[in-house]
Amino acid sequence: MSIELSEKAAAEVRRVKEEQKLDADMFLRVGVAGGGCSGFNYRLGFDKEYDDKMDTKYDCHGVDVVVDKKSALFLDGTTIDWYDSIERRGFTFENPNAVKSCGCGSSFQA
């Protein structure tokens, strides 16, 4: 399995890259770090450092997504979507490995 970006999430990543005038070789790095109210926090950021021994790269609707192998254990099968409504706006994570998530949606327990 892998990590997947929805079409809406990929469009938002492309928009942010363009708005911030990031280099074309910058990719979206997705990861997991300890912390948050449920045990693990999702991490999103732009990066250009890639290590083929430590990272896996995916193409999602024309966006390069990179996940380090340690985070991939917690994120396998996860879909990242973009949510935009009057009450909230941001990326959401549908993670089949999460046994519990916090109300804000930015942390989980595996």
C-alpha positions as CSV (number, residue, x, y, z in Angstrom):
1,M,0.0,0.0,0.0
2,S,1.0,3.6,0.1
3,I,0.0,7.2,0.9
4,E,-2.6,8.8,-1.3
5,L,-3.5,12.5,-1.8
6,S,-7.0,13.3,-3.0
7,E,-7.3,15.5,-6.1
8,K,-8.4,18.4,-3.9
9,A,-5.4,17.9,-1.6
10,A,-3.0,17.7,-4.6
11,A,-4.5,20.9,-6.0
12,E,-4.0,22.7,-2.7
13,V,-0.4,21.5,-2.5
14,R,0.3,22.8,-6.0
15,R,-1.4,26.1,-5.1
16,V,0.7,26.6,-2.0
17,K,3.9,25.7,-3.9
18,E,3.1,28.3,-6.6
19,E,2.0,30.9,-4.0
20,Q,5.3,30.5,-2.1
21,K,7.3,30.3,-5.3
22,L,9.0,27.1,-4.3
23,D,11.4,25.3,-6.6
24,A,10.0,22.7,-8.9
25,D,12.1,19.9,-7.2
26,M,10.4,20.5,-3.8
27,F,8.1,17.7,-2.8
28,L,5.6,17.2,0.0
29,R,7.0,15.3,2.9
30,V,4.5,13.5,5.1
31,G,5.5,12.1,8.4
32,V,4.6,11.2,11.9
33,A,6.2,12.5,15.2
34,G,5.5,11.6,18.8
35,G,3.2,14.0,20.7
36,G,-0.2,15.4,20.4
37,C,-3.2,14.6,22.5
38,S,-3.4,11.0,21.1
39,G,0.2,10.0,20.9
40,F,1.3,10.8,17.3
41,N,1.2,14.0,15.3
42,Y,0.9,14.2,11.5
43,R,3.6,16.3,9.8
44,L,3.4,18.0,6.5
45,G,6.0,20.2,4.9
46,F,8.0,20.9,1.8
47,D,11.5,19.4,1.4
48,K,14.0,18.6,-1.3
49,E,16.3,16.2,0.6
50,Y,15.5,12.6,-0.5
51,D,17.4,9.5,0.6
52,D,16.4,6.4,-1.4
53,K,17.4,4.1,1.5
54,M,15.3,6.0,4.1
55,D,12.4,7.4,2.0
56,T,9.7,6.3,-0.4
57,K,8.3,8.5,-3.1
58,Y,4.8,8.5,-4.5
59,D,3.2,10.4,-7.4
60,C,-0.3,11.6,-6.4
61,H,-2.1,13.5,-9.1
62,G,1.1,15.1,-10.3
63,V,2.4,15.9,-6.8
64,D,5.5,14.1,-5.5
65,V,4.9,12.8,-1.9
66,V,7.8,11.5,0.2
67,V,7.4,9.4,3.4
68,D,10.3,8.2,5.5
69,K,10.1,4.4,6.1
70,K,9.5,4.7,9.9
71,S,6.5,7.0,9.4
72,A,5.3,4.7,6.6
73,L,4.6,2.0,9.2
74,F,2.0,4.3,10.7
75,L,0.7,5.9,7.5
76,D,0.3,2.9,5.2
77,G,-3.1,3.2,3.4
78,T,-3.7,6.8,4.6
79,T,-5.6,9.2,2.3
80,I,-4.9,12.9,2.8
81,D,-7.8,15.1,1.7
82,W,-8.4,18.9,1.6
83,Y,-11.4,20.2,3.6
84,D,-12.7,23.7,3.0
85,S,-15.9,24.9,4.6
86,I,-17.1,27.9,6.5
87,E,-16.3,26.3,9.9
88,R,-12.8,24.9,9.2
89,R,-10.2,24.6,6.5
90,G,-7.2,22.2,6.2
91,F,-5.8,18.8,5.4
92,T,-7.5,15.8,6.8
93,F,-6.1,12.3,7.3
94,E,-8.1,9.1,6.8
95,N,-5.7,6.6,8.5
96,P,-6.8,2.9,8.7
97,N,-4.0,2.3,11.2
98,A,-5.4,4.8,13.8
99,V,-7.3,3.2,16.6
100,K,-8.1,6.6,18.1
101,S,-8.0,10.2,16.8
102,C,-8.3,13.5,18.6
103,G,-11.1,15.9,17.9
104,C,-8.8,18.3,16.0
105,G,-7.7,15.5,13.6
106,S,-4.0,16.3,13.8
107,S,-3.0,13.5,16.1
108,F,-3.8,9.8,16.5
109,Q,-3.1,6.6,18.4
110,A,-1.9,3.5,16.6
